[in-house]
Structure formats: structure tokens, C-alpha cells
């Protein structure tokens, strides 16, 4: 008869002969308790191999690293006190521990699908920003040992996803060797610092300015930039619409609220920036304009669909306006919507081409007519600038 000790022996053997690939603990005795799963994988660090435990709670994840002996003790403890089932994957086989409602334990084995594994952290993903970067420590994303703080793991993934996107966009754009970058609505500067370091490492003589309304964040970011020796990175405390410098090669506007997205896009277009990157936020201007207007479209009968429709209309008009002004526009998902619904990225690459001017103008007019819009804020700002 199989026992939990038999399963534990399999785990111990796989650790000893270094065939351990991963382990999942599941099926807590009560479904509503906070800790739902534990995922274990080996990771190679400077001092050797450790075992990374990800504790999956209902509302958060926590990560801890253990030595081999500590890992085995923790697995045995969790199986004795918390979890009924477990699946061990090794290079040779998969081994599953199953516990019935009556407490009967069975062990099932099958041939492994995979035959090898790498112990490197996230080995299948190229990191544009390494966890040990000094700016990540000063911004509170990693600790003094260069380990990502668990609650900041999503932000670290977002930084690397952002840099991955920027890498491709920069390669497809025509930029000077000393590009001037403006981040409008820079917040605490996570992505601003990341882009500055990334581009300097790539050999660009970059100059970056962050625009932010909250003075405490501006002061913090300027002090951090000074501490890092980032001489060409500065932060300014002012509204986006008050920024007057039209010498911009790359404009960033991520989640600038209300009509600030339109203000930022208008600044980028006016300066003929080579690259415009925005994550549009807030679509109040269109929503308020259509408030109270009757519509025959059944899709707009329900509030949740109406809100999404306003977002799509607003961002489509923004993209078409970029095309009208000589840009190639793209709209795509920035980060997974499990982290935020505000996950759309709108990008414009300036090809200085007016070939889509008439077509884009017509499509904008048709959208405004269909939805009863008098104007969209970015359209108005462009007209005022001209």
C-alpha cells in the first residue's frame, strides 16, 4: 500500500540525483482557506542550487528559497498538515500522490514529457533589466541582495515587458544617436529609470525628462537619479499641457489620466517625435459628450458594454489621428489583463508619410457620425496647434 513516505522518498531521490524538475502541492482540505497551492522549482544562484517555493494564496503570491534539506522538510510538513495531493516532475518520470476522501493514498507514475531542465531563473525569458540593478533597489523593487521583493514581482515583469516592447520599437524607428525622451505622467519613475539605463547600456547618449504633477514623487525621483549618477535624467513638476519644449524624439505617456493622454499625444505630434508610446487611460471626454444621448444600438444599452465601447472608440480615433499625421499606428496588449484592465498600448512610429491622410480623415468622420460625437480631444488639440 502506498504511503506519503513513499512519495517523499521519490522527492528525496530526485533531489539527490539532480533529476528534480518541479513539484506542485494541491487540494487543501478546505477550499476556502487562503493557501491554495505551492509550486516548487530548483534555481541556481551564486552559492549553488536552492529550491524556490511559490506559495499561491487567494489574493497574493509569496516566494521563499530553501536548501535541499529545508525544501524536503517543508514539503513533508505541508503534505502532513495542509495538502492532500502532489505531483512531482523529474527528468525521467512524473509521480502523482493522490488522497481520496476516505484518506486512501495512491501513487501514480507516468513517463516524463520533458527530458531536461535549466536551473537558471526564468531561463526562457531574456531579461532586459537584471534584478541586481541598483535603480531597482533604490525604487524598492529588489532588496540589497538583488532579489526581487515578492510583492513587486508584477512590477518587475512589467518593466521587462516594457523594455522588450521598446527594444523592437526603437529598432523599427529612425532615431538620432542622442535621442531626447519625455515621459509624461512618469509617476514614481519605474519605467523612466528602466528605459534610461537600458538605452545608455545600448550606447545611446540619451536625455530623459519625466513630467509629473506630484511634487513628492518628482523630488524622490530627482534625488534617486542624482544618487545613481544619472546626469541626463531629470524630473519636472508641472502639468503635461504646460510642457513647452517641442524637441522630443520619443514620447512616453503611460496611464496619463483624464485628457492628459490626449495632451501628451498632441505634444508628441507637434514635435514630430519619431516614436510615440502610450497606454491610454480614462475616456471621460467621450463618455461625458455622449451622456444622455439616445442610441438605437443594443450594444450600448448596458453600462459595462457602453464603457468598453467608449474606450474602443476613443483609442481608435487616437490611432487614426496618428495615421493622419504621418505615423504608423499600432494597438496591442501591454501586460496581461489578470494584472489590470488598463492593458492597451497605443504606439505611433513616425514615417513622415501622409499616404493615409484622406483615408484616416474619412474614417474619423464616420466614427464621429455613427456615435454622435462632436469632437475628440486629441483632434481638437491638433487643430488648435495648427
N, C-alpha and C positions, 0 to 999 in steps of 0.2 A: 504494500500500500504506500502510495506517495505521501510525502510529508513536506512541510515548508523547509525543513532542514535539507532535504534532497535538493530543493531549488536553490537554497543558499549555497550548497556545495558547488552547484553549477556556476553560480555567480563568482564564487571564490576562485574556482579553477580558471575561469575566463580572464580574471584579473591577473592571476599568477602567470598564465602563458601568453598574456597580452593579446588575446583574441576578442576581448570585450569591445563591442561597438556602441551599444546603448541599452538602456533599461527604462521601462515605463511601469510605474506603480499606479493602480487604478482601483475603482469600485470601493469607495469608503463605505462603512456600514450604514451611514445615514447620508442621504443625498444632499441634504441642506447644510451640512457642516461646511465651514469655509474652505478647508484644504481639499481640493478635488483630485489632483494628480501630482506626481513627482516624476520628472524626466531627468535621467542621468546620462552623461556622456563624458568620455575622457578628454582632457585638454592638456596640451603641452605648454608649459611655462618655463621660465628661466631655470627653476630649481628641479625640473623633472616633470613627471606626469601627475596630475591631480584629477579628481572626478568632480565635475560641475553638476550640482543639483539645482534644478529649476522647480521651485515649489509653486504650483498653479493654484491660486486661491480664486474665489468667486469674483473678486474685484481687483486683483493685482497679482503680479509675479514677484517672487524673491529668488535670488540666486546665491548659492554658497558653494565654496570649493572645499573638498576633503581629500586627505591622503587615502591610499588604498585601504588601510586598516579602518580608518574612520568611516569611509564610504560603506564598507561591508557591515560595520556595526550599525550605521544609520539605516541601511536597507533592512536588516534583520529587525531593528526596533520598529520601523514603520509597518512591516508585514505582521509583526506580533500585535501591534496596538491600533493600526489605522486602516490598512488596505487589505482587501481580500484577493485581488488579482495582480499579476505582474507578468511582463513579457521581457525576456532577455534576448537580445540580438547579439550574436557573436559572428566572427568571420566564417564559421563553419555551419552553424545552425541557429534556429530560433527556438526558444524554450519558453512555454507559457505555463504559469501557475494559475489554476482556476479553483475557486472555492464555491461550492454550492450553498443554497440557502440552509441546508442542514449541516453545513460545516465540513462536508466531504471535500478533500483536497485531491486534485488530479494534476498531472503534468503532461503537457502535450509538446511534442518536438516535431520540427519540420526543417527541411534543408534551407540554408540561408540564401536569400535572393542576391545579396551583395557579398563579395569575397574579400574586400579590403576597406580600410578607412584611414583617413588622415587625422592626427590628433591636434592639428592647428585650429585655433579659434576661427569659426566661420570660414573654413578653408575654401569654400566655393564662392566666396564673395570678396572681391577686391575692395580693400578699404582705402578711400581717398584721404581719410583723416584717421591717423592711428590713435588708439586710446591713450597713449602716453604723452600726447601733445600737451605742451604747457598751457596753451589757451583753454583747453578742455578742463584742466584742473582749476584754473582761476575762475572759470564760469560755472564751476560746480557740477560738471558732467562726469568727471573722473576723480578718483581720490589721489592721495600723494604717491601711491604706488603705481599709478597709471591704470588702475582697474575701473571700469565703468560702474558708477553707482547704480544699483538696480532700478531705482525709480526714475533714472534718467536714461534708461536703455532706449526708450522710444525716441527721445530727442537725438541720441547718438545715431540711431538708424536714419532718422530724418536728415541729419547733417550729411551722412554719406550718400543718401539718395539724392539730395540736392546737388552735391558735388558731382555725382555721376551724370546727372542731367546737364549741369553746367559744362562739364567736360565735352559732351557731344555738341552742345550749342556753340561753344567757343570755337570748336574745330570747324563748324559749318559757317562761321561768321567771319567777316573781314574786319579785323581789329588792329589798331596800332600796337607797337611793342610796349608803349607806356599808356595803357588804357585808363580812362577815368571812370570810376564806378560810383554810382549813387544808389544807396539803399534807402528807399523812402518808407518810413514806418519800421525802423530797424529793431525796436524793442530792446531786449537785453543783448542783442547783437550776436546770438549764437551762429547764425548763418553768415553774418557780416565778417566776423573773425575767421570763420572757416574758409570763406572764399578768398580773403586777403592772404592767409597763409598758403592756401593751395596754389594761387596764381603766382605768388612770389617764388614758391618752390619750383614752379614750371618755367621760371626765368623771366616773367613779366615784371617790368618796373611799374607796378600798379599803384594807383592812388584811389583810396576809397573814402567816401563820406557817408555817414549814417545820419539820416534825418529822423528825429524822434521828438514827440511833444512832451514826454515825461522827463522832467529835468533830472530826477534822481537816477534814472536809467542812463541818461546822457553823461552825467558825472561819473557814474560807475564804469561805463564803457571807456571813457577817455582815460580814467585812471588805470584801467586794465591794459589798454593799448600802450600807455606810457611804460607800465611795468614790464610789458613784453618787448619793448623796444620797437614797436610797430610805428615808425615815424611817419608813414604815409597813410595812416588810418586815423580818422577823426570823426567825432560825432557832434552834431549841431542840434540845439534845442529850438525848433521852430516848426510852424505848420508847413505841410508839403506845398500848399499853394503859394507860400511866401518865398520859396526857394527860387532864386533868380538866375543862377548860373546855368547857361544852356550848353556848356561844354561837357557833354555826357556821352560816353561810348557804350556803357552798359548800365541800364536802369533796372533796379530790382524793386518790386513792390509786393510783398507777401502779406496778405491779410490786412491791408490798409482799410480801415473801417469807413462806413457810410460812403460818401462820394470821393473819399481820399484815393481810392483805386483809380477813378477817372482823372483826378488831379495829377496823379503820378504818371499815368499813361500819356496824358496831354503834355507833360514836361518832357517825357522821352521822345514823343513825336516831334515836338517843337525843336528839340536839339538834334534831331535826325540821328538818334542813338543807333549804333549798329546792332544792338541786341536789347530787347525789352522782355523781362521775365516777371510775370505777376501771378499771384494766387488770389483771384478776385474774392472780395469779401463784402457782404452787405449789398443788397439790391433794393434799398429803400426807395430810391428815387423813382424807379419804375413802379414799384408797388403803390407808392403814395399817389402817383399820377393816375393809376387805374382804379384806385379805391372808389367804390360806389358806382362805377360804370357797369351797366348791364352787359352780359355776354351770352351769346347763344351756344357757345362751345361747352358741351357737357363736362369736358376735362377740367374746366375752371369752376365747376360747381363746388368742389370740395377744397377746403383750405389748404391741406397739405400738398395737393397737386398744383393748386394755384401758386403756392410759394415756389415750388420747384420750376414751374413754368416761367415765373418771373426771372429766376436765376438764369435759365437757359436763354431766354430772350435777351436779357441784358448782356450776357457774355458773348452771345452770337453777334450782337450788334457791335460790341467792342472789337471782336475779331475781324469783322467785316470793315470796320473803320481803319484798322491797321492795314488791311489789304488795300483799301482805297488810297492810303497814304504811302504805298510802295513797299510794304512789308509782306513777307510770307508768314501767315499766322497758323498757329497750332494750338489745339486744346486737348489736354490729356490728364490722366490721373497722376497726382504728385505722390501722395502716400496712400496706403490702404485706408479704406473708409471705416475700418474697425477702430482707427485712432480718432478720426474726425470726418464729418460730412463735408467740411470745407476743404476738399482734397483736389480741387480742379486747378490746373496750371494753364495759364494763357501766355503764349510766347509769340513774339514777333521778331523775325530776322530781317534786317533791312537790306533789301536787294536794290533799292532805289528804282523800282520798276512800277510804272503806272499802268501796266497792261490790264490789271484787274479793276481799274478805277471805275469805269462805267458799269461793269457787272456788279461790283460791290455796292455802288450807289443805288442801283435799281433794287437789289435785294434788301438793303436797309429800308428803302421807301416801302417795299411790300410788307416787311415785318411791322413797321410802324402803323401802316394802314390796317393790317389784319388784327392787331391788338389794340388799336385806338390810341397809339402813343403820339403825343405832340413832338417830343424830342427825347433823346437820351443824353445824359450829362456830358459824356466824352465828346459827342458830336457837337454839342453847344460850345464846349471849351475850345475845340479846334476851330470852329467858325469865329469865335471871339479873337483868337490868336491871329487869324488871318485878316 
